[in-house]
Amino acid sequence: MSPTLVAVLHAVADGVAYGFDVIDRTGLPSGTVYPALSRLERDGYLRSSWEAEADAFAAGRPARRYYRTTAPGLRALRDAVTAYQALLPNRPLRTRGPA
């Protein structure tokens, strides 16, 4: 799974529920986030539902599409994070102390 997909999936798993907030959390552009959300939903890692039109109208904005992770999505996120962590060097942290 690409770093972009991991970042988007992580944001949703962390409670970020709709596109603009995913953009804010990840710092990725909308042209990256929305295709990633679509791909993650297509692959079964996310599910989405539209906000009720009446609620959106009352708030004075368009309806939002809310995303949530699925069990396979949480497993995929865990596996991806583990795989990326395995790429990090496994050596002790060097600190500068008294010489």
N, C-alpha and C positions, 0 to 999 in steps of 0.2 A: 504494500500500500504506500502510495507516495506521501511525502511529508505534508503536502497540501491537504490531502484527504484525511490524514491523521489529525492535523490541526482543526479542521472543520468538525470531524467526528468528536474530537476531544471537547471542543466548545459546546456542542450539543449535549454530550454526556455530562458536562459540567453544569447544565441547566440553562444554557442560552437557547432560547426556543424559536427565534425567527431570524430571517436573513440579515436584516440590518444590524442586529446585535451580534451575529456571527462575524460580520464584517468588522464591527468595532472591536470585538474580542481578539480576532486573529490578525487584524491589520491587512488582510488580503482584499483586493478589489472585488467589486460586485461581479465582474466578468469572470472571476475565478470561483467565488463562493457559490453562486447559484448553480453553475454546472456541477460543482462538487456535491452540493446537496442533492441534485437530481441523480447523480451517479450512485451516491450512497443509498438513496431510497430505492433505486432500481435494483441494486445488489442486495437489498434486504437488511441493510444496517440501520436504516432510519425509517420511520413512518411519519406521515404528515397528515394534518387536517386543517381545514380552513376555519378561521374565526367566523362566528355568526355575523352576517351583514348588519344586523341591528346593533350589535355591540360596536362594530367599527364605525357605523354611522353616528352613534351616540358619542363616540370619542373624536369624531370629526376627521376621520382618516380612512384610507382604503382597508379592506379586510387583510389580515395577516395570515400567512401560512405558518402554522406552528409545527415544529419538528421534535421528535423524541427518538431516543435510541432504542433499538430492539436488543434482545438477548444476544443474537449473533453479532450485532454491532458492538456490544460491550466486549465480547470475546475477541473480535477482530482488533479492537482498539488495544486491549491488553496485549495481544500477540504482537501487534505492530510496535508498541512502546518497548516491549521486551527485545524485539529484534533491533531496534535503533539503539537501545542501551548497550546491547552486545557489541556495537560498533565502537563504543567509547573505549579509550585506553584503560586498561585495568592496572594502574600503577598508583602507588601511594601519592597523596597530595604533598607537595613540597612546600614547606613554609620557611620563611626566614626568621630565624631566632637569633639569640645572642651568639656571637662568633667566638 
